[in-house]
Amino acid sequence: MAAATSSLPESKSGGGGSRCSGPTRRRMNEHLMKILVVGDAAVGKTSFVHRYVSGQFSRTYKATVGGQERFTSMTRIYYKGALGCVLMFDVTKASSFLRCLQWKLDLDHKALLPGGAPVPCILLANKCDLPERVVSAESISKFSRTNGFVSWMETSVKDNKNVGEAMRRLVQEILSVQPGADPPPRREDGVSLQPHDGEGRSCC
């Protein structure tokens, strides 16, 4: 589980009329969001979070909460308050792709936005840098369209491919359906992802 903050630029200028008296000033608005990161064990979820937060990659992660198969069906408490979700699988393990349907159904059943709409979810096909791929792009695209994902992307956490792009796409979708979210105090430009509820709780 993770929380993401997004700062989007909003232009702000001086008095009315068409006269430009100086450089345009930009104000950043932030929105605090709870974003879930789910999927089968060893598909790269913890590495994804760590790469996004710190820009680093490590092969030494242990399975965390939700990474074990017994957590495939998560509790409603885990999903409560989520505004977005990353569902990840390993393109070299067909079983992790096949279980994505169960993960998505569990999400749709246990989590809804305040207005009753489904939680926006992006599907990530991780480890695309490996040659032993067994899940085709055509199969992923069809599955994504059929099951209501906002988008899907091939990612390589190891090579840092599409990690930031995937989060930006998801955050854009969240903001498009949650335009009235209250911004917390300003911090910095960009999008940041930080652990929620303490270390080791990223569901990876």
KAGI-V853667 format. One record per residue. RES is the residue in one small letter. OMEGA is omega in whole degrees, 0 to 359 (NA if undefined). NEAR is the number of other ideal C-beta (glycine too) atoms within 12 Angstrom. Layout:
<<RES/OMEGA/NEAR> <RES/OMEGA/NEAR>>
This chain:
<<m/181/41> <a/175/41> <a/181/31> <a/173/41> <t/182/34> <s/177/37> <s/181/27> <l/181/25> <p/175/16> <e/185/17> <s/180/13> <k/182/14> <s/182/17> <g/187/14> <g/184/10> <g/180/8> <g/184/8> <s/182/8> <r/178/9> <c/185/12> <s/181/12> <g/181/10> <p/178/10> <t/178/13> <r/181/14> <r/179/15> <r/181/16> <m/174/23> <n/179/25> <e/176/28> <h/179/33> <l/185/31> <m/171/40> <k/181/34> <i/178/45> <l/173/45> <v/187/50> <v/180/49> <g/181/51> <d/178/33> <a/171/29> <a/176/26> <v/176/40> <g/185/45> <k/179/45> <t/177/40> <s/178/38> <f/179/45> <v/182/45> <h/179/31> <r/182/33> <y/182/39> <v/189/29> <s/183/18> <g/183/16> <q/180/19> <f/179/24> <s/178/18> <r/193/13> <t/182/10> <y/172/25> <k/177/17> <a/181/23> <t/183/29> <v/183/29> <g/178/36> <g/178/32> <q/183/17> <e/181/18> <r/179/12> <f/182/25> <t/175/27> <s/185/20> <m/180/30> <t/178/17> <r/179/15> <i/179/13> <y/183/28> <y/188/31> <k/176/19> <g/181/24> <a/177/37> <l/180/37> <g/183/48> <c/170/47> <v/176/55> <l/188/49> <m/172/51> <f/183/45> <d/183/36> <v/178/34> <t/180/23> <k/182/26> <a/182/20> <s/180/22> <s/176/35> <f/181/37> <l/181/21> <r/177/26> <c/179/41> <l/179/25> <q/178/25> <w/182/41> <k/178/37> <l/179/21> <d/178/28> <l/183/39> <d/181/25> <h/188/17> <k/182/24> <a/175/34> <l/174/21> <l/181/28> <p/180/15> <g/179/12> <g/180/10> <a/177/20> <p/176/27> <v/178/39> <p/183/35> <c/176/41> <i/182/44> <l/182/45> <l/177/48> <a/188/45> <n/180/46> <k/180/33> <c/177/31> <d/183/22> <l/183/22> <p/186/9> <e/181/13> <r/181/23> <v/180/21> <v/184/32> <s/178/16> <a/179/18> <e/179/12> <s/180/22> <i/181/35> <s/179/19> <k/179/16> <f/181/26> <s/180/29> <r/184/15> <t/189/15> <n/168/25> <g/174/24> <f/180/37> <v/180/31> <s/170/29> <w/180/39> <m/168/34> <e/180/32> <t/169/41> <s/179/29> <v/179/41> <k/181/22> <d/182/18> <n/179/21> <k/175/24> <n/178/31> <v/178/39> <g/181/24> <e/180/22> <a/179/43> <m/178/36> <r/180/26> <r/180/29> <l/180/43> <v/177/37> <q/179/25> <e/179/31> <i/181/37> <l/180/29> <s/179/21> <v/178/24> <q/185/27> <p/184/16> <g/182/13> <a/180/26> <d/180/12> <p/174/22> <p/179/18> <p/182/13> <r/176/19> <r/183/18> <e/180/12> <d/176/17> <g/181/19> <v/179/35> <s/180/29> <l/183/37> <q/180/25> <p/180/27> <h/178/28> <d/172/20> <g/183/13> <e/175/19> <g/181/22> <r/182/25> <s/180/41> <c/183/41> <c/NA/41>>
